[in-house]
Amino acid sequence: MVRSVLTVSDLSVSEIGAVLDLALESKRRSGPRGSELDGKTALLIFQKPSLRTRVSFELAVSNLGGRPLYLSPPEVGIGERESPEDVGGVAGRYCDLIVCRTFDQSILERLAASSKVPVINALSDWEHPCQALADVLTIREHGGTAGRCLAYVGDGNNVSRSLTIAAAGEGMHVRLASPAGYELDEASIAEATMRARESGGSVSAISDPVAAVFGADVVYTDTWTSMGQEVEAKQRLEAFAGYQVDLSLVGKAAPDAHVMHCLPAHRGEEISDEVLDGPQSIVLDQAENRLHAQQALMAWLFG
């Protein structure tokens, strides 16, 4: 059976641990990174443009001995000019792996169902599993995960969904602070809570960002308006007033707390410049770890 990773839940707690262990080991090594993709081609299909996702995946494929082949949004027209089923069926005959960055999660599911090769979710509106792997890897490097508190302040979106499930499985105490109408869905919280029970972590959803951040070891935020939501920008700015991660809010966290953001950031909205560029920020470590986490994920899939 072809193994695809379309959501964080496609990986068990122990499998996430194995991927992250491999990422840490690979990151510490110098020189050639691996040969798991020797002679193989990875097709990168992007509906959404990206800096970190494209560069990190292309480098990761190359580091494993493979050949990355990038297709920009207009080149395929997946879901418009070409159906996901046709793309998956054809690409699976040419390539050994498909990495897809798209809007609708159903496109990924249809693509994977029709493909004879693994499909990796490089972002959809529903989940961002590779970002979550990089995030947890970064937290592991900066003090560890088990028993520590992660406060997520902002929109209950794709990033918070993947992050909450992955971090809860690592034994973290996750607190989610979102305004009414923008909370993470109950099913995702239930999935994260189930994993937390196995690992000794916990998940709680509250509306007050100060209560969420109080004493936290890690403070995380993301954009209030994601790509494709531009028409909601004004409404969202009003709804998220008071949820900015600024010096005052970070001051309520633990003295040695770290601040995270998956980027790109809307500076002056969900996060202030002083925090994003400040000494507690580990945002660039997160960005770097996209490479190591994705490289490890592909090595694990093909190893």
Salt bridges, closest charged atoms under 4 A:
GLU15 OE1 - ARG3 NH2 2.79
ASP21 OD1 - ARG140 NH1 2.80
GLU25 OE2 - ARG29 NH1 3.45
GLU58 OE2 - ARG54 NE 2.88
GLU85 OE2 - ARG110 NE 2.73
ASP125 OD1 - LYS48 NZ 2.80
GLU141 OE2 - LYS27 NZ 2.94
ASP155 OD2 - ARG236 NH1 3.01
GLU170 OE1 - ARG140 NE 3.12
ASP185 OD1 - ARG161 NH2 2.83
GLU191 OE2 - ARG195 NE 3.00
GLU232 OE1 - ARG236 NE 2.85
GLU238 OE2 - LYS234 NZ 2.92
GLU269 OE1 - HIS266 ND1 3.46
GLU270 OE2 - HIS261 NE2 2.71
ASP273 OD1 - ARG267 NH1 2.97
ASP277 OD2 - ARG267 NH1 2.81
ASP285 OD2 - HIS142 NE2 2.79
GLU288 OE2 - LYS27 NZ 3.97
GLU288 OE2 - HIS292 NE2 3.25
